[in-house]
């Protein structure tokens, strides 16, 4: 039987235990092993990633590792797209544990809805340590969301607005033909190539850019409760420093994505004004008062930086 699904798992120097959990989740999938493949994209790990005797290697006859020397999540995902054989692509991070029926449900939903172009579902946390109360307002930054048991769907179109239930990057499902069209659009656009994580940068706009591209090409966007995954969250991601960098990177790239797709509510600003705006925001937001105030200010900083990038 032809492969129907390709799982693309980009990784760089992964945490061994979290990667093991991710691979175990894939090994438990109910979709028959001969109907899907796993492509692990090693994005410059040292030592190189080796599936060896992992559950994914033992239980899937179609598990392989490819190398992508250009560092960055976008480059790694593009490499996975080009190597994929399945008609449906599922993007999985190296700290995601898919529900056992995830791949089977993804294949079924896309078969049922010919106009569906991008889909996702609930992302629930597994905390390494209990999160401090002040972090609750920022759990969305960690791609956590559960919108309940109802299916949601938004049709695509040239002027379609961003649906509030649009999928996040963790567990994002798209059609391969649409992903390749997106890759072609990125080829000549260095701004869009730089929207995702690279090194210490925590930009996260690549997921939204991909979904927006498919939406404006006429593809529908869906939320399906059976597409559920667990996000393994280490204690370091609950620190104000990390959440601040994450909020800054997300806001900077979100502004650029909105501008690229003609839906940015903020105007372009001159680069030289950014330090002044950031300093004023520091005092207005009282960023020194608490970790929560600091993380909120980092988001404002990212917004200004994004506004300075519009049209450049």
SULMO-V73066 format. One record per backbone hydrogen bond with DSSP energy under -0.5 kcal/mol. CO is the residue of the C=O (numbers start at 1). NH is the residue of the N-H. Records with the same first field share a line. If there is no record, write none. Layout:
BEGIN
CO=NH  NH
END
This chain:
BEGIN
4=88
5=37
6=8  90
7=9  39
8=10  92
9=41
11=43
15=19
16=20
17=21
18=22
19=23
20=24
21=25
22=26
23=27
24=28
26=29
32=35
33=36
35=4  5
37=7
38=40  64
39=9  41
40=42  66
41=11  43
42=44  68
51=54
54=58
55=59
56=60
60=63
62=38
64=40
66=42
69=71
72=76
73=77
74=78
75=79
76=80
77=81
78=82
79=83
80=84
87=176
88=6
89=174
90=8  92
91=171
93=96
95=232
96=98
97=230
99=102
100=30
101=105
102=106
103=107
104=108
105=109
106=110
107=111
108=112
109=113
112=114
113=116
115=220
117=175
118=222
119=173
120=224
122=229
123=145
124=231
126=233
132=135
133=136
134=137
135=138
136=139
138=141
139=142  144
140=143
145=123
152=223
154=221
157=160
163=166
169=171  172
172=91
173=119
174=89
175=179
176=180
177=181
178=182
179=183
180=184
181=185
182=186
183=187
186=189
189=193
190=194
191=194
192=195
195=205
197=73
198=201
201=198
204=208
205=209
206=210
207=211
208=212
209=213
210=214
211=215
212=216
213=217
214=219
215=157  218
218=156
220=117  118
221=154
222=120
223=152
224=227
226=228
228=99
229=124
230=97  232
231=126  233
232=234
233=128
234=237
235=238
236=239
239=243
240=244
241=245
242=246
243=247
244=248
245=249
246=250
247=251
248=252
249=204  253
250=254
251=255
252=256
253=257
254=258
255=259
256=260
257=261
258=263  264
259=262
270=273
271=274
273=277
274=278
275=279
276=280
277=281
278=282
279=283
280=284
281=285
282=287
283=286
286=289
290=294
291=295
292=296
293=297
294=298
295=299
296=300
297=301
298=302
299=303
300=304
301=305
302=306
303=307
304=308
305=309
306=309  310
307=269  310
309=312
END
